[in-house]
Every structure is written in C-alpha cells, then in structure tokens.
Amino acid sequence: MYNITIHLNARLQPKHRHDIEDSLQEILNGLELKTKVTGGGTSQEPNGEIASCDIELNLTDASDDNIEQIIGVIEAMLAPKGSYLSISQEGHDAETKKVAFGIHQGLGLYLNGKDLDDEVYENCDVNHVYQEIERLLGDFKTGHIASYWEGEETSLYLYGESFEEMHNRIKPLLDEYPLCQKCRVVKIA
C-alpha cells in the first residue's frame, strides 16, 4: 500500500477542499484505480488566512501510469503551479518521492475592509463583486473563484490559465465598483 499526499498550492477553505476530495474519489473510482481518499488538511498563515491544502490517498499500485492518471484528474479540476504529490510506501523507511505538477495560475483579490468611507460598506455588497467576477471571467478554463477568506480583508481566490488574463477581465470592476477601491491584487500561484 502506498500513501499519497497531494499538496495543492491552492487557498481553499476546508469545505471547498472537501468538494474536491469527493469529486476526486468519484472520478478515481470510475478509472478503477484501487485508491481511497483518506483525508486532508488546510494550512494557514499566522493571521488565519489559508495558505495551501493537502489531500491524502491510499493507493495499491503507485506505478508511473497510475500517478500520471491521478495528476491528470487533479489538473482537470484544480492544480495551481507549485503543487506536488508525495509518494511513500507503507512499512518502508525509504525516502518519499515527490512529483511536481500544476498548470493553473492564481490571483488573490483582497478587498479593503477598513479604509473606505462608511457609506461604501453600507451601500456595496461583496456578493455583487463575486457574481461580477464570475460573469467577467466567462468560463471555468479562463478562471473561476475557487474559495474565499474573511479576515481584516475579504479575499477572493481565483484560479485559471493566466493571471494576466484574469486580471485584465476583472479590471473594469476593480476600477469602477466602490467596494474595490484600495483593493490589492496578488499573484498567488
């Protein structure tokens, strides 16, 4: 038996990671790989913001073909650049093998939660920002919001083919909607 840890360089809340775990298990069952999702975890920054997440699997046969199939499934779902897979065999003290993968780029949009006029917070809605971003991105391949975090700032985590393309598409909203004033845009993958 092999223990596989999929480290996703993705900022996903546990509930969003669980959605990926469930879909991954269903797809892997359809591929008839003898594997089982056994758990996962979410890493956080000192301020509580999400940093990355892991999904753990047990796999009977860790052949190159099976590993490539698992990576292919993850890359079709969400696999930001900087992700990797760790493989270790149960009962063996041999070193863990790591396989790097990832095709998606990430954009973190951080909405300012304290420095805008009170009327902006009273009259604007983060749900409008969320819906407009999804509309402006247009399709899952170009980009989508995979998760969010609420702290001193409200953070939306977008993943897609190109950071620049996602940024260009949402820029009109960032320039025009009052709640997006003084926001930060950060490349996160």
C-alpha positions as CSV (number, residue, x, y, z in Angstrom):
1,M,0.0,0.0,0.0
2,Y,1.2,3.5,-0.9
3,N,0.4,6.7,0.9
4,I,-0.1,9.6,-1.4
5,T,-0.3,13.3,-0.3
6,I,-1.4,15.7,-2.9
7,H,-0.2,19.2,-1.9
8,L,-2.3,21.8,-3.7
9,N,-0.8,25.3,-3.8
10,A,-4.4,26.4,-3.6
11,R,-6.0,28.6,-0.9
12,L,-9.1,26.5,-0.3
13,Q,-11.3,26.6,2.8
14,P,-11.9,23.1,4.2
15,K,-15.4,22.9,2.7
16,H,-14.0,23.7,-0.8
17,R,-11.2,21.2,-0.3
18,H,-13.9,18.6,0.7
19,D,-15.7,19.2,-2.6
20,I,-12.5,18.4,-4.5
21,E,-11.9,15.3,-2.3
22,D,-15.4,14.0,-3.1
23,S,-15.1,14.6,-6.8
24,L,-11.6,13.1,-6.9
25,Q,-12.8,9.9,-5.2
26,E,-15.7,9.6,-7.6
27,I,-13.5,10.0,-10.7
28,L,-10.8,7.7,-9.5
29,N,-13.5,5.0,-8.8
30,G,-14.6,5.4,-12.4
31,L,-11.0,4.8,-13.5
32,E,-10.9,1.7,-11.4
33,L,-7.7,2.7,-9.6
34,K,-7.6,0.9,-6.3
35,T,-7.3,4.1,-4.3
36,K,-9.2,5.8,-1.4
37,V,-9.2,9.4,-0.3
38,T,-8.4,9.1,3.4
39,G,-8.4,12.7,4.5
40,G,-6.8,16.1,4.0
41,G,-5.8,19.3,5.7
42,T,-5.6,23.0,5.4
43,S,-2.5,25.1,6.2
44,Q,-3.0,28.6,7.5
45,E,-0.8,31.7,7.8
46,P,-0.3,33.2,11.2
47,N,-3.2,35.7,10.6
48,G,-5.5,32.8,9.8
49,E,-5.5,33.2,6.1
50,I,-5.5,30.0,4.1
51,A,-2.0,29.1,2.7
52,S,-2.5,25.7,1.0
53,C,-4.1,22.3,1.4
54,D,-3.4,18.6,1.2
55,I,-5.5,15.6,0.1
56,E,-4.4,12.2,1.3
57,L,-4.9,8.9,-0.6
58,N,-4.1,5.2,-0.2
59,L,-3.1,3.6,-3.4
60,T,-2.4,-0.1,-4.1
61,D,-0.2,0.4,-7.1
62,A,1.9,3.6,-7.4
63,S,3.1,2.9,-11.0
64,D,4.0,5.8,-13.1
65,D,0.8,5.3,-15.2
66,N,-1.4,5.4,-12.1
67,I,0.4,8.5,-10.7
68,E,0.0,10.2,-14.1
69,Q,-3.7,9.4,-14.1
70,I,-4.1,10.9,-10.6
71,I,-2.2,14.1,-11.6
72,G,-4.3,14.3,-14.8
73,V,-7.5,14.2,-12.8
74,I,-6.3,16.9,-10.4
75,E,-5.1,19.1,-13.2
76,A,-8.5,18.9,-14.8
77,M,-10.1,20.1,-11.5
78,L,-7.7,22.5,-9.8
79,A,-3.9,22.2,-9.8
80,P,-2.1,25.6,-9.3
81,K,1.5,25.9,-10.2
82,G,3.7,24.9,-7.2
83,S,1.6,21.9,-6.4
84,Y,3.3,18.5,-5.8
85,L,2.5,14.9,-5.0
86,S,4.4,12.9,-2.3
87,I,4.5,9.1,-2.5
88,S,5.7,6.8,0.3
89,Q,5.2,3.0,0.8
90,E,3.7,1.8,4.0
91,G,6.2,-0.1,6.2
92,H,9.2,1.2,4.3
93,D,11.6,3.8,5.6
94,A,12.7,4.8,2.1
95,E,12.6,8.4,1.2
96,T,9.4,9.9,0.0
97,K,9.3,10.5,-3.8
98,K,8.0,14.0,-4.8
99,V,6.4,14.7,-8.2
100,A,5.8,18.4,-9.1
101,F,2.8,19.4,-11.1
102,G,0.4,22.3,-11.7
103,I,-1.0,24.2,-14.6
104,H,-3.2,26.9,-13.1
105,Q,-2.2,30.4,-12.1
106,G,-3.8,32.1,-9.1
107,L,-5.0,35.6,-8.4
108,G,-5.8,36.8,-4.9
109,L,-8.1,39.8,-4.7
110,Y,-8.0,41.4,-1.3
111,L,-10.8,43.9,-0.7
112,N,-10.0,46.6,1.8
113,G,-12.1,46.1,4.9
114,K,-11.4,49.2,7.0
115,D,-10.1,52.2,5.0
116,L,-13.1,53.1,2.8
117,D,-15.9,55.5,3.6
118,D,-18.6,54.0,5.8
119,E,-21.2,54.6,3.0
120,V,-19.2,52.3,0.7
121,Y,-19.6,49.4,3.2
122,E,-23.2,50.3,3.7
123,N,-24.2,50.5,0.1
124,C,-21.9,47.9,-1.6
125,D,-22.1,44.1,-1.5
126,V,-19.2,41.7,-1.7
127,N,-21.7,39.2,-3.3
128,H,-22.0,41.6,-6.2
129,V,-18.2,41.6,-6.6
130,Y,-18.2,37.8,-6.5
131,Q,-21.0,37.5,-9.1
132,E,-19.5,40.1,-11.4
133,I,-16.1,38.4,-11.3
134,E,-17.6,35.1,-12.3
135,R,-19.5,36.8,-15.2
136,L,-16.4,38.7,-16.4
137,L,-14.2,35.6,-16.4
138,G,-16.8,33.9,-18.5
139,D,-15.8,30.3,-18.3
140,F,-14.1,27.8,-15.9
141,K,-11.0,27.5,-18.1
142,T,-10.3,31.2,-18.2
143,G,-10.8,31.4,-14.5
144,H,-13.1,31.0,-11.5
145,I,-13.4,31.8,-7.8
146,A,-12.4,28.6,-6.0
147,S,-12.6,29.9,-2.5
148,Y,-12.5,33.0,-0.2
149,W,-11.4,34.1,3.2
150,E,-12.8,36.7,5.5
151,G,-10.4,38.4,7.9
152,E,-9.3,42.1,8.1
153,E,-9.7,41.9,4.3
154,T,-12.1,39.8,2.3
155,S,-10.0,37.7,0.0
156,L,-11.3,36.0,-3.2
157,Y,-9.1,33.3,-4.7
158,L,-9.3,33.0,-8.5
159,Y,-7.6,30.3,-10.5
160,G,-7.3,29.9,-14.2
161,E,-5.0,29.6,-17.2
162,S,-3.4,33.1,-16.9
163,F,-3.1,35.6,-14.1
164,E,-2.8,38.4,-16.6
165,E,-6.0,37.4,-18.4
166,M,-8.0,37.1,-15.2
167,H,-6.7,40.5,-14.0
168,N,-7.5,42.1,-17.4
169,R,-11.0,40.8,-17.4
170,I,-11.8,41.9,-13.8
171,K,-10.0,45.3,-14.0
172,P,-13.1,47.3,-15.1
173,L,-14.9,46.1,-12.0
174,L,-11.9,46.9,-9.8
175,D,-11.7,50.4,-11.3
176,E,-15.4,51.2,-11.1
177,Y,-17.1,49.5,-8.2
178,P,-16.6,51.5,-4.9
179,L,-16.0,48.4,-2.7
180,C,-13.0,47.6,-4.9
181,Q,-11.2,50.9,-4.1
182,K,-7.8,50.3,-2.4
183,C,-8.0,46.6,-3.1
184,R,-4.9,44.5,-3.6
185,V,-4.3,42.1,-6.4
186,V,-1.6,39.4,-5.7
187,K,-0.3,36.6,-7.8
188,I,-0.7,33.5,-5.6
189,A,0.3,30.7,-8.0
